[in-house]
């Protein structure tokens, strides 16, 4: 009986762990002045395991590609306002899809899959790894060459927004082109899209 109760408890605990995260309202004022932020912008490949707060995570994702107008438009431009760059967030607690309109994280997995993003050793240390995915369903009015060009251009805007937020807040980040695209495509169950970049974010390592 005790064994059965333990199994039931573990099952319930696992179920409860699979939860979406309603992010706090992002802080859209403050930070370093623009010119100081640009001066501080740099790539960092050494990370502390210290977790970011949910407020920092909300601010980071809003800066990357959040909603900054009442008509739903974003902090990063996109071709024809397609908004085709989706953000998946890899944390110790699982993998999440960033729903910018609702400002929440929708959980896709309860496993720590950070090591499955890239081959670099620091991907297992950084507390947050963003994976930018081109959702080609949102670019259906363009031909294949244009979809490739526009998504590659637009992900650069999003990645630079992350760089600028990190520079403003004293965090480390690096854009990763060498990511495990096939593994990520399978893990994220992508039907008509492709992972373009990964971007770890966290406090600088010592």
C-alpha positions as CSV (number, residue, x, y, z in Angstrom):
1,X,0.0,0.0,0.0
2,X,2.8,2.4,0.9
3,X,4.5,1.7,-2.5
4,X,1.3,2.4,-4.4
5,X,0.8,5.7,-2.4
6,X,4.4,6.7,-3.3
7,X,3.8,6.0,-7.0
8,X,0.6,8.0,-6.9
9,X,2.4,10.9,-5.2
10,X,5.2,10.9,-7.8
11,X,2.6,10.9,-10.6
12,X,0.7,13.8,-9.1
13,X,4.0,15.7,-8.4
14,X,5.0,15.2,-12.0
15,X,1.7,16.4,-13.3
16,X,1.8,19.5,-11.1
17,X,5.3,20.3,-12.3
18,X,4.0,20.6,-15.9
19,X,2.7,24.1,-15.6
20,X,2.7,27.2,-17.7
21,X,4.2,30.4,-16.2
22,X,2.3,33.6,-16.2
23,X,5.1,36.2,-16.3
24,X,5.0,39.5,-14.4
25,X,4.4,42.6,-16.4
26,X,7.6,43.7,-18.1
27,X,9.4,46.8,-17.0
28,X,9.4,49.0,-20.1
29,X,11.2,52.0,-18.6
30,X,14.7,52.6,-17.1
31,X,17.9,50.7,-17.9
32,X,21.1,52.3,-19.2
33,X,20.9,55.1,-21.7
34,X,21.1,53.9,-25.3
35,X,24.6,55.0,-26.1
36,X,26.0,53.5,-22.8
37,X,24.2,50.3,-23.6
38,X,25.7,50.2,-27.1
39,X,29.1,50.8,-25.6
40,X,28.6,47.9,-23.2
41,X,27.3,45.5,-25.8
42,X,29.6,42.4,-26.1
43,X,29.6,38.7,-26.4
44,X,30.2,36.6,-23.3
45,X,30.8,32.8,-23.2
46,X,31.2,32.3,-19.5
47,X,28.1,32.0,-17.4
48,X,27.2,31.6,-13.7
49,X,24.5,29.1,-12.8
50,X,22.6,31.8,-10.8
51,X,19.0,31.9,-11.9
52,X,17.3,34.9,-13.3
53,X,14.1,36.1,-11.6
54,X,10.8,35.8,-13.3
55,X,10.8,39.6,-13.6
56,X,14.2,39.5,-15.4
57,X,12.9,36.8,-17.6
58,X,9.8,38.8,-18.5
59,X,11.9,41.9,-19.2
60,X,14.3,39.8,-21.3
61,X,11.6,38.2,-23.5
62,X,9.7,41.5,-23.9
63,X,12.9,43.2,-25.0
64,X,13.6,40.3,-27.4
65,X,10.3,40.3,-29.2
66,X,7.5,41.4,-26.9
67,X,4.4,43.4,-27.6
68,X,5.0,47.1,-27.4
69,X,1.9,48.5,-29.0
70,X,-1.9,48.1,-28.6
71,X,-2.1,46.6,-32.1
72,X,0.1,43.7,-31.1
73,X,3.2,44.8,-32.9
74,X,6.6,43.9,-31.5
75,X,9.9,45.3,-30.2
76,X,11.6,43.7,-33.2
77,X,10.6,44.4,-36.8
78,X,9.6,41.7,-39.2
79,X,8.9,41.4,-42.9
80,X,5.4,42.6,-43.6
81,X,4.7,42.4,-39.8
82,X,4.7,38.6,-40.1
83,X,6.0,38.1,-36.6
84,X,7.4,34.8,-37.7
85,X,10.2,34.5,-35.2
86,X,9.0,32.3,-32.3
87,X,11.0,32.0,-29.1
88,X,11.4,28.8,-27.1
89,X,12.8,29.2,-23.6
90,X,15.0,26.4,-22.2
91,X,15.2,26.4,-18.4
92,X,16.2,23.9,-15.7
93,X,12.5,23.3,-15.2
94,X,11.7,22.5,-18.8
95,X,11.1,23.9,-22.3
96,X,8.6,26.7,-22.9
97,X,7.1,28.6,-25.8
98,X,6.9,32.4,-25.3
99,X,3.4,33.6,-25.9
100,X,4.1,37.3,-26.4
101,X,0.5,38.4,-26.6
102,X,-0.4,36.8,-23.3
103,X,3.1,37.4,-21.7
104,X,3.3,33.8,-20.5
105,X,5.4,30.7,-21.0
106,X,3.6,27.7,-22.3
107,X,5.4,24.5,-21.1
108,X,6.3,22.0,-23.8
109,X,8.5,19.7,-21.7
110,X,9.3,19.2,-18.1
111,X,12.8,18.0,-18.8
112,X,16.0,20.1,-18.6
113,X,17.0,20.1,-22.3
114,X,19.6,22.9,-22.2
115,X,22.4,20.5,-23.2
116,X,20.4,19.6,-26.3
117,X,20.6,23.1,-27.8
118,X,24.3,23.2,-28.6
119,X,27.6,21.5,-28.3
120,X,29.4,24.2,-26.4
121,X,30.0,23.3,-22.7
122,X,28.5,26.5,-21.3
123,X,25.0,25.6,-22.6
124,X,24.5,23.4,-19.6
125,X,25.5,26.2,-17.3
126,X,23.6,29.2,-18.5
127,X,20.3,29.4,-16.6
128,X,18.3,30.6,-19.7
129,X,18.8,29.6,-23.3
130,X,16.6,31.1,-26.0
131,X,16.0,29.3,-29.2
132,X,14.7,31.4,-32.1
133,X,12.5,29.5,-34.6
134,X,11.4,30.7,-38.0
135,X,7.7,29.8,-38.3
136,X,7.2,29.5,-42.0
137,X,3.4,29.2,-41.7
138,X,3.5,33.0,-41.0
139,X,5.5,33.6,-44.2
140,X,3.3,31.6,-46.5
141,X,2.7,34.6,-48.9
142,X,6.4,34.6,-49.7
143,X,8.4,32.3,-51.9
144,X,11.0,30.0,-50.4
145,X,14.0,32.2,-51.1
146,X,12.2,35.2,-49.5
147,X,11.2,33.2,-46.5
148,X,14.8,32.2,-45.9
149,X,16.0,35.8,-46.4
150,X,13.4,37.5,-44.3
151,X,13.6,35.0,-41.4
152,X,17.4,35.3,-41.3
153,X,17.2,39.0,-41.3
154,X,14.4,39.2,-38.7
155,X,16.1,36.8,-36.2
156,X,19.1,39.2,-36.2
157,X,16.9,42.0,-34.9
158,X,15.6,39.8,-32.1
159,X,19.1,38.5,-31.2
160,X,20.4,42.1,-31.1
161,X,17.5,43.1,-28.8
162,X,18.7,40.4,-26.4
163,X,22.3,41.6,-26.6
164,X,21.1,45.1,-25.8
165,X,19.0,44.0,-22.8
166,X,21.9,42.0,-21.5
167,X,24.3,44.9,-21.9
168,X,21.9,47.2,-20.0
169,X,21.5,44.7,-17.2
170,X,25.0,43.5,-16.8
171,X,24.3,40.0,-18.1
172,X,26.3,37.8,-20.4
173,X,25.0,36.4,-23.7
174,X,26.2,34.9,-27.0
175,X,24.4,34.1,-30.3
176,X,24.9,30.5,-31.3
177,X,24.7,29.5,-34.9
178,X,26.1,26.0,-34.2
179,X,23.0,24.5,-32.6
180,X,21.6,21.0,-32.9
181,X,18.9,21.8,-35.4
182,X,17.7,18.3,-36.1
183,X,17.4,17.4,-32.4
184,X,15.6,20.7,-31.7
185,X,13.2,20.3,-34.6
186,X,12.2,16.9,-33.2
187,X,12.2,18.1,-29.6
188,X,10.0,21.1,-30.4
189,X,7.8,19.1,-32.8
190,X,8.2,21.7,-35.5
191,X,6.1,21.0,-38.6
192,X,6.8,23.9,-40.8
193,X,9.7,25.8,-39.2
194,X,13.3,25.7,-38.4
195,X,15.6,26.6,-35.5
196,X,17.8,29.5,-36.5
197,X,19.8,30.6,-33.5
198,X,20.3,29.8,-29.9
199,X,21.2,32.5,-27.3
200,X,22.2,31.7,-23.7
201,X,21.6,34.5,-21.2
202,X,22.8,34.7,-17.6
203,X,25.1,36.3,-15.1
204,X,28.7,36.4,-16.2
205,X,30.9,33.5,-14.8
206,X,33.9,34.1,-12.7
